[in-house]
């Protein structure tokens, strides 16, 4: 078994990757507004929506690593604590940014500039994080929150997965086959709808996209747990598979299978090699970007909406100085939201004692 310091280092590196992915999403949303952006850069940034698929895999990986064994040992009594911590993680900042969106919508109405992007009748769905469960036809209010809505669905199903499947008892080849089957199912569902890219049909396909990739991430975590000691060969093999899938993707393999499969192999390679000496992902500043990445992800879209209203005359030709100013705003907002909203609210929600936490059965089980 690895000591806590090494385990912490492995998670630090994955947190850094999350920060990088969050900024890809930021650039994806602003790319069409940047003046004189080179075609090559536009083509790369146009795929920024795929960072969300990496998020889903990483989320399944981390939650299995932290909660898989705890739920198997604790049984049904451990589920309230799990759900409480997930609510504490995602809901407070979501509600804060939704409040910001409501303020924007009211300001637009008061100035005679109402926007279809803020439909009041859908607001209750957004408050409850149900907006992307097939109830709506378009992304509205705070667009990136669609993925948080889908993550909530994955969280609710996770205890069932943890109780039903013990990946430790499944041979490695079968775990790998399970990952491939989950991603093949994802591809077939998208293909049946005529979708050729993972960013299409988000209101109707986003939830299944999240659940299947999240489940795949739990299986990747199972491989990491059994290979983390003798890590070199599996890490090299995983990196090679990721490169091969990326090449096949470039040569025409469907994105709806190639991208999540490539990311799953890449995630395993990164996790296996994460805490090794000299890993650049261990850099403190990069890890901090990962720590504040949820705030970056949830705040940037509405900030861009407001920024354009205040400072941009031509939404399709924003100058580089203004782009730099916006990126600085997102960074400052991420830091502020993380320290003044996200972390304090998370601590408060986690501090609420659930009735099950006081039950004699759970106390004896914990003992």
Phi and psi in degrees as a GROMACS rama.xvg file:
@    title "Ramachandran Plot"
@    xaxis  label "Phi"
@    yaxis  label "Psi"
@TYPE xy
-81.4333  149.573  UNK-2
-74.6842  167.649  UNK-3
-61.7501  -33.6515  UNK-4
-66.1526  -41.2026  UNK-5
-69.9487  -41.6302  UNK-6
-60.628  -40.5357  UNK-7
-62.0222  -39.6772  UNK-8
-63.4292  -38.8786  UNK-9
-63.6953  -42.8265  UNK-10
-68.2971  -34.3282  UNK-11
-57.622  -44.5204  UNK-12
-65.1799  -41.4988  UNK-13
-67.2405  -34.4632  UNK-14
-61.8984  -40.0006  UNK-15
-60.3549  -41.9774  UNK-16
-62.5528  -37.4426  UNK-17
-61.1119  -38.3449  UNK-18
-63.9813  -42.63  UNK-19
-60.7942  -45.1378  UNK-20
-61.787  -39.3068  UNK-21
-61.4322  -39.7942  UNK-22
-72.242  -26.4784  UNK-23
-62.6536  -38.5066  UNK-24
-65.9846  -39.7731  UNK-25
-57.7114  -50.7687  UNK-26
-66.7841  -31.7302  UNK-27
-59.4059  -42.5577  UNK-28
-75.7174  -22.8769  UNK-29
-105.156  -2.75418  UNK-30
-58.3289  -40.1614  UNK-31
-72.8642  -12.4109  UNK-32
-95.997  -11.416  UNK-33
-78.2562  123.258  UNK-34
-67.533  135.97  UNK-35
58.0191  35.0078  UNK-36
-73.4479  126.422  UNK-37
-57.3795  148.856  UNK-38
-59.212  -38.7722  UNK-39
-63.4854  -42.4015  UNK-40
-65.8514  -39.505  UNK-41
-61.4994  -40.8819  UNK-42
-64.8514  -38.79  UNK-43
-68.9699  -47.8277  UNK-44
-68.2348  -24.1832  UNK-45
-65.6733  -17.0926  UNK-46
-96.5798  11.5547  UNK-47
-63.3376  -22.7428  UNK-48
-62.819  -21.2302  UNK-49
-71.1515  -13.7309  UNK-50
-59.2528  -29.2005  UNK-51
-65.2481  -35.5545  UNK-52
-65.4808  -36.9576  UNK-53
-65.5118  -39.4422  UNK-54
-57.0075  -45.6014  UNK-55
-62.6629  -44.4602  UNK-56
-63.5135  -45.3888  UNK-57
-63.8124  -38.2864  UNK-58
-62.2517  -46.4831  UNK-59
-61.7218  -39.2613  UNK-60
-60.891  -52.8639  UNK-61
-67.4613  -41.819  UNK-62
-68.7106  -36.9439  UNK-63
-64.0064  -41.4289  UNK-64
-63.4594  -38.1477  UNK-65
-88.4585  -39.1093  UNK-66
-113.176  -15.9821  UNK-67
-55.4268  -53.4869  UNK-68
-68.0449  -38.2243  UNK-69
-63.4693  -39.3559  UNK-70
-73.6984  -36.6054  UNK-71
-62.6713  -41.1812  UNK-72
-76.3368  -39.1962  UNK-73
-84.738  -19.1729  UNK-74
65.2443  -152.015  UNK-75
-60.9159  -29.2673  UNK-76
-66.2282  -20.5523  UNK-77
-87.0316  -12.1465  UNK-78
-66.8691  -43.958  UNK-79
-56.2941  -41.223  UNK-80
-64.3437  -41.5316  UNK-81
-59.7818  -49.1755  UNK-82
-66.511  -36.5866  UNK-83
-59.9422  -43.5215  UNK-84
-69.9794  -32.6601  UNK-85
-71.122  -40.5049  UNK-86
-60.924  -44.1721  UNK-87
-61.4112  -31.8269  UNK-88
-74.8972  -40.9429  UNK-89
-108.499  -30.1633  UNK-90
-77.8509  -44.7876  UNK-91
-57.9377  -47.7538  UNK-92
-67.9234  -36.0434  UNK-93
-58.4798  -46.1544  UNK-94
-65.5322  -36.9484  UNK-95
-62.7413  -47.3584  UNK-96
-68.954  -31.7862  UNK-97
-66.1405  -36.6356  UNK-98
-61.9879  -38.7564  UNK-99
-62.5112  -40.7942  UNK-100
-64.2068  -39.6663  UNK-101
-61.8094  -41.2643  UNK-102
-62.5175  -41.1463  UNK-103
-61.8465  -45.355  UNK-104
-62.6361  -41.6927  UNK-105
-65.4692  -40.5135  UNK-106
-62.4972  -40.2525  UNK-107
-65.5986  -40.8123  UNK-108
-65.8752  -41.6021  UNK-109
-66.9483  -24.9905  UNK-110
-100.586  12.0727  UNK-111
73.0021  23.4415  UNK-112
-123.743  53.6684  UNK-113
-56.9001  150.706  UNK-114
-128.199  137.221  UNK-115
-68.317  -10.8583  UNK-116
-74.6945  -10.3409  UNK-117
-123.6  70.5486  UNK-118
-75.2431  117.606  UNK-119
-64.4858  -31.6367  UNK-120
-69.1363  -17.4199  UNK-121
-92.9451  -7.63414  UNK-122
-57.4591  -41.272  UNK-123
-58.2357  -36.3147  UNK-124
-62.9669  -39.0365  UNK-125
-69.9231  -38.9708  UNK-126
-60.0087  -40.9513  UNK-127
-85.4286  -0.714823  UNK-128
60.5114  38.0681  UNK-129
-110.325  7.88418  UNK-130
-65.4885  -22.078  UNK-131
-113.196  33.0728  UNK-132
-103.27  26.0324  UNK-133
92.0108  8.83489  UNK-134
-91.1418  -14.0388  UNK-135
-127.701  164.253  UNK-136
-107.677  -15.9773  UNK-137
-139.222  158.006  UNK-138
-77.4034  129.626  UNK-139
-139.109  178.508  UNK-140
53.7234  -111.939  UNK-141
-100.729  95.3055  UNK-142
-49.4965  -48.1148  UNK-143
-61.127  -18.4732  UNK-144
-67.5203  -8.48023  UNK-145
-57.4851  -37.7624  UNK-146
-72.3524  -29.0601  UNK-147
-70.5024  -37.4315  UNK-148
-58.5891  -43.7651  UNK-149
-68.7249  -38.1832  UNK-150
-60.1348  -37.5137  UNK-151
-58.9961  -41.4662  UNK-152
-61.1136  -41.5864  UNK-153
-65.1994  -39.1991  UNK-154
-61.6639  -41.3623  UNK-155
-66.3737  -31.5474  UNK-156
-86.3961  -19.8957  UNK-157
-57.4932  -45.8363  UNK-158
-56.8256  -35.4286  UNK-159
-64.2804  -41.7858  UNK-160
-63.8609  -44.6114  UNK-161
-65.0581  -35.842  UNK-162
-78.5896  -27.3611  UNK-163
-86.9053  -31.398  UNK-164
-124.895  126.329  UNK-165
-109.615  96.6189  UNK-166
-58.6761  -21.8201  UNK-167
-63.8387  -26.6641  UNK-168
-92.3972  0.442253  UNK-169
-100.71  128.842  UNK-170
-57.564  152.222  UNK-171
-57.9417  -41.0202  UNK-172
-62.7649  -34.5435  UNK-173
-73.9795  -33.665  UNK-174
-63.1661  -46.0331  UNK-175
-62.424  -41.4563  UNK-176
-64.0185  -35.0993  UNK-177
-65.1734  -41.8386  UNK-178
-60.6334  -46.8437  UNK-179
-61.4994  -39.3944  UNK-180
-67.3604  -41.3304  UNK-181
-60.9385  -43.5952  UNK-182
-75.3338  -29.8689  UNK-183
-67.6629  -38.4537  UNK-184
-63.0312  -41.8882  UNK-185
-58.4466  -46.9196  UNK-186
-60.0191  -44.0522  UNK-187
-65.6166  -36.3537  UNK-188
-65.3574  -44.3427  UNK-189
-64.4755  -43.0382  UNK-190
-62.9758  -35.9321  UNK-191
-65.6387  -22.3874  UNK-192
-96.9373  3.67838  UNK-193
75.2883  16.2532  UNK-194
-90.1381  130.53  UNK-195
-108.722  -5.99438  UNK-196
-133.189  146.97  UNK-197
-68.243  -19.1905  UNK-198
-84.5593  0.897918  UNK-199
-88.3119  154.643  UNK-200
53.6336  42.7403  UNK-201
-60.3582  -44.4752  UNK-202
-59.9926  -30.8918  UNK-203
-100.847  -26.9701  UNK-204
-111.826  -8.00105  UNK-205
-62.373  -38.4865  UNK-206
-66.5417  -46.6976  UNK-207
-68.7127  -33.7276  UNK-208
-58.9428  -45.1624  UNK-209
-66.8732  -49.1355  UNK-210
-62.2513  -43.6944  UNK-211
-70.0118  -39.2575  UNK-212
-71.2727  -38.5915  UNK-213
-58.8213  -46.558  UNK-214
-61.7446  -39.5332  UNK-215
-61.7212  -37.0157  UNK-216
-63.7503  -34.1349  UNK-217
-65.8101  -36.4574  UNK-218
-69.6972  -36.0683  UNK-219
-61.3583  -40.4959  UNK-220
-62.0552  -37.499  UNK-221
-62.87  -39.0964  UNK-222
-66.0336  -41.6221  UNK-223
-60.6192  -42.8588  UNK-224
-62.4652  -31.7352  UNK-225
-92.271  -16.646  UNK-226
-110.991  0.234433  UNK-227
-67.2573  -24.9013  UNK-228
-75.5702  -55.8989  UNK-229
-94.5618  75.1979  UNK-230
-89.5655  -23.0289  UNK-231
-62.3225  -53.955  UNK-232
-63.7471  -47.0646  UNK-233
-60.4443  -36.54  UNK-234
-65.5775  -44.0471  UNK-235
-64.3764  -42.6941  UNK-236
-63.6901  -42.5507  UNK-237
-64.2996  -41.9981  UNK-238
-63.4271  -40.2916  UNK-239
-64.1324  -41.0438  UNK-240
-63.7892  -41.2025  UNK-241
-61.1792  -43.4874  UNK-242
-64.5707  -41.7147  UNK-243
-63.5487  -41.5249  UNK-244
-66.6384  -37.6575  UNK-245
-63.5331  -41.3611  UNK-246
-64.675  -43.7411  UNK-247
-63.2984  -37.718  UNK-248
-61.6816  -45.5266  UNK-249
-63.7327  -28.9373  UNK-250
-89.65  -0.556708  UNK-251
125.895  -3.39154  UNK-252
-62.7779  136.97  UNK-253
-55.4297  131.704  UNK-254
-56.6635  -36.5279  UNK-255
-65.4182  -15.5107  UNK-256
-110.898  -44.5312  UNK-257
-63.6797  -43.395  UNK-258
-65.0249  -53.9968  UNK-259
-65.6677  -32.9657  UNK-260
-66.4052  -42.18  UNK-261
-61.5833  -44.5459  UNK-262
-66.3587  -36.164  UNK-263
-63.5661  -44.7001  UNK-264
-65.7332  -40.1121  UNK-265
-64.8013  -41.8989  UNK-266
-59.4113  -43.7094  UNK-267
-64.5211  -42.7602  UNK-268
-62.6247  -43.7732  UNK-269
-64.0097  -42.7544  UNK-270
-66.0037  -40.4554  UNK-271
-67.0226  -32.4931  UNK-272
-104.639  6.81594  UNK-273
-63.7225  -42.9578  UNK-274
-96.0273  15.7742  UNK-275
-77.9511  150.667  UNK-276
-56.2997  133.858  UNK-277
83.7522  6.10343  UNK-278
-65.0419  120.11  UNK-279
-64.0501  -21.3875  UNK-280
-71.0386  -8.22646  UNK-281
-82.4271  -6.50821  UNK-282
-55.5006  135.854  UNK-283
-59.677  -43.894  UNK-284
-66.511  -35.2124  UNK-285
-71.364  -38.9694  UNK-286
-62.9136  -37.9385  UNK-287
-65.4749  -37.8974  UNK-288
-58.7319  -36.3421  UNK-289
-69.4476  -38.2516  UNK-290
-60.1903  -39.0488  UNK-291
-96.3398  10.3613  UNK-292
-66.6839  -31.5105  UNK-293
-65.0374  -40.0401  UNK-294
-65.9798  -39.233  UNK-295
-60.3935  -47.3585  UNK-296
-63.8457  -45.2086  UNK-297
-80.9569  -22.6233  UNK-298
-94.6633  -28.1201  UNK-299
-65.5151  -36.1581  UNK-300
-66.5692  -47.1042  UNK-301
-69.6926  -34.3376  UNK-302
-63.9391  -38.5991  UNK-303
-66.0528  -40.7397  UNK-304
-58.0128  -48.814  UNK-305
-69.9944  -38.6224  UNK-306
-61.3855  -44.1588  UNK-307
-64.461  -39.6121  UNK-308
-61.2326  -37.0747  UNK-309
-85.5906  -36.7392  UNK-310
-125.888  -8.82298  UNK-311
-112.154  126.282  UNK-312
-93.1491  -33.3336  UNK-313
-121.202  104.806  UNK-314
-68.8944  -6.85089  UNK-315
-110.214  7.59757  UNK-316
-149.968  62.0717  UNK-317
-80.671  127.791  UNK-318
-67.9163  157.582  UNK-319
-62.3593  -38.3927  UNK-320
-59.7977  -39.2954  UNK-321
-68.8907  -36.5919  UNK-322
-61.5028  -44.8461  UNK-323
-61.7888  -39.539  UNK-324
-64.5094  -39.8794  UNK-325
-65.5656  -43.052  UNK-326
-62.3934  -38.268  UNK-327
-64.7384  -37.7298  UNK-328
-62.8246  -43.7368  UNK-329
-62.9541  -42.5414  UNK-330
-63.0125  -46.4491  UNK-331
-63.6657  -41.2757  UNK-332
-64.8619  -38.3212  UNK-333
-62.4515  -44.7693  UNK-334
-62.3298  -47.3949  UNK-335
-63.7604  -47.5166  UNK-336
-64.2257  -38.907  UNK-337
-62.4389  -45.8323  UNK-338
-83.8568  -32.068  UNK-339
-101.862  -17.8831  UNK-340
-120.69  -61.5656  UNK-341
-60.0411  -55.3099  UNK-342
-68.4027  -46.2503  UNK-343
-60.8797  -41.1958  UNK-344
-66.8777  -39.3042  UNK-345
-61.8628  -43.1517  UNK-346
-63.423  -40.7277  UNK-347
-65.6838  -47.737  UNK-348
-63.8457  -41.9051  UNK-349
-65.6481  -23.3378  UNK-350
-81.1504  -11.4325  UNK-351
-71.472  124.546  UNK-352
-84.5735  121.379  UNK-353
-80.7285  153.88  UNK-354
-59.2004  -37.398  UNK-355
-66.4962  -26.9503  UNK-356
-69.9046  -18.1173  UNK-357
-100.559  -0.55046  UNK-358
-71.8806  142.308  UNK-359
-58.2389  -36.136  UNK-360
-63.1388  -43.6075  UNK-361
-69.756  -36.8971  UNK-362
-64.769  -40.0614  UNK-363
-68.6121  -35.4009  UNK-364
-65.5713  -42.3263  UNK-365
-64.8334  -36.1511  UNK-366
